[in-house]
């Protein structure tokens, strides 16, 4: 007479989990741990890569130290504020002709836009 083995779904003593469930849980924990370590290594490698580029591709990396340009404005105009966004500089000018915003491309030194402000 053959001895029948017990089914694999009997819980381990002191738990509600079967040996199969424990094995699956161990595999899942190992896989997730490897994913965490791999993701952390990828993030560190990306940081090192970005830091090693150090401004290449910009004007500073190409050996250009700066652009000198003259911005023609009215004699009585004053700069009331300015704002920098990337390689664009916005100047808010106040003169007797009225307020004006001038946008300058810092790479070329050229005026990109002049916006006259008119009250309504």
C-alpha positions as CSV (number, residue, x, y, z in Angstrom):
1,X,0.0,0.0,0.0
2,X,1.4,3.4,-1.0
3,X,1.7,6.1,1.6
4,X,0.0,9.3,0.5
5,X,1.9,12.5,1.3
6,X,0.3,15.4,3.0
7,X,-0.9,18.2,0.8
8,X,1.5,21.2,0.5
9,X,-1.1,23.6,1.8
10,X,-1.0,22.6,5.5
11,X,0.1,25.6,7.6
12,X,3.4,25.6,9.4
13,X,3.2,25.2,13.2
14,X,2.5,28.6,14.8
15,X,1.5,30.4,11.5
16,X,-1.3,30.5,9.0
17,X,1.2,30.2,6.1
18,X,1.9,27.1,4.1
19,X,5.5,26.2,3.1
20,X,4.7,27.2,-0.5
21,X,3.5,30.6,0.6
22,X,6.7,31.2,2.6
23,X,8.8,30.3,-0.4
24,X,6.9,32.7,-2.6
25,X,7.3,35.4,0.0
26,X,11.0,34.8,0.3
27,X,11.5,35.1,-3.5
28,X,9.4,38.2,-3.6
29,X,11.4,39.9,-0.8
30,X,14.7,39.0,-2.5
31,X,13.5,40.3,-5.9
32,X,12.2,43.5,-4.4
33,X,15.5,44.0,-2.5
34,X,17.5,43.5,-5.7
35,X,15.3,46.1,-7.5
36,X,15.8,48.6,-4.7
37,X,19.6,48.1,-4.8
38,X,19.7,48.3,-8.6
39,X,17.5,51.4,-8.7
40,X,19.7,53.1,-6.1
41,X,22.8,52.2,-8.1
42,X,21.2,53.6,-11.2
43,X,20.3,56.9,-9.5
44,X,23.9,57.2,-8.1
45,X,25.3,56.5,-11.6
46,X,23.1,59.2,-13.1
47,X,24.2,61.7,-10.5
48,X,27.8,61.0,-11.2
49,X,27.3,61.2,-14.9
50,X,25.5,64.5,-14.7
51,X,28.1,65.9,-12.3
52,X,31.0,64.8,-14.6
53,X,29.5,66.7,-17.6
54,X,30.0,69.9,-15.6
55,X,28.4,72.5,-17.9
56,X,29.5,71.1,-21.2
57,X,27.3,72.2,-24.1
58,X,26.8,75.7,-22.6
59,X,28.7,78.9,-23.3
60,X,30.9,78.3,-20.3
61,X,31.9,74.8,-21.6
62,X,32.6,76.1,-25.1
63,X,35.3,78.5,-23.9
64,X,33.1,81.6,-24.3
65,X,33.5,83.8,-21.3
66,X,30.6,86.1,-22.0
67,X,28.8,88.4,-24.5
68,X,29.2,92.1,-24.4
69,X,26.2,94.0,-25.9
70,X,24.6,97.4,-25.7
71,X,20.9,97.8,-25.2
72,X,19.5,101.0,-26.6
73,X,17.0,102.6,-24.3
74,X,15.6,106.1,-23.8
75,X,17.9,108.6,-22.0
76,X,15.4,109.0,-19.1
77,X,14.7,105.3,-18.8
78,X,15.5,103.5,-15.6
79,X,15.6,99.7,-14.9
80,X,13.0,99.1,-12.2
81,X,13.4,95.3,-12.1
82,X,14.9,92.4,-13.9
83,X,14.3,88.7,-14.1
84,X,16.5,85.9,-15.3
85,X,15.2,82.6,-16.8
86,X,17.8,80.3,-18.3
87,X,19.5,82.3,-21.0
88,X,16.8,85.1,-21.2
89,X,16.9,88.3,-19.2
90,X,13.7,90.4,-18.8
91,X,14.2,94.1,-18.0
92,X,11.4,96.3,-16.8
93,X,12.1,99.8,-17.9
94,X,10.4,103.0,-16.7
95,X,10.6,106.2,-18.9
96,X,8.6,109.2,-19.8
97,X,7.2,107.3,-22.8
98,X,5.8,104.7,-20.3
99,X,6.8,101.4,-18.9
100,X,8.3,98.8,-21.1
101,X,9.6,95.2,-20.8
102,X,12.7,94.2,-22.9
103,X,13.7,90.6,-23.2
104,X,17.3,89.9,-24.1
105,X,19.0,86.7,-25.2
106,X,22.1,86.4,-23.1
107,X,23.9,84.0,-25.5
108,X,23.8,86.4,-28.4
109,X,23.2,89.7,-26.7
110,X,20.3,90.5,-29.0
111,X,16.9,91.9,-28.0
112,X,14.3,89.2,-28.4
113,X,11.2,91.3,-27.6
114,X,10.2,94.8,-26.6
115,X,6.8,95.0,-24.9
116,X,5.3,98.4,-24.3
117,X,2.9,98.5,-21.4
118,X,-0.2,100.7,-21.9
119,X,-2.7,101.5,-19.2
120,X,-6.4,100.8,-20.0
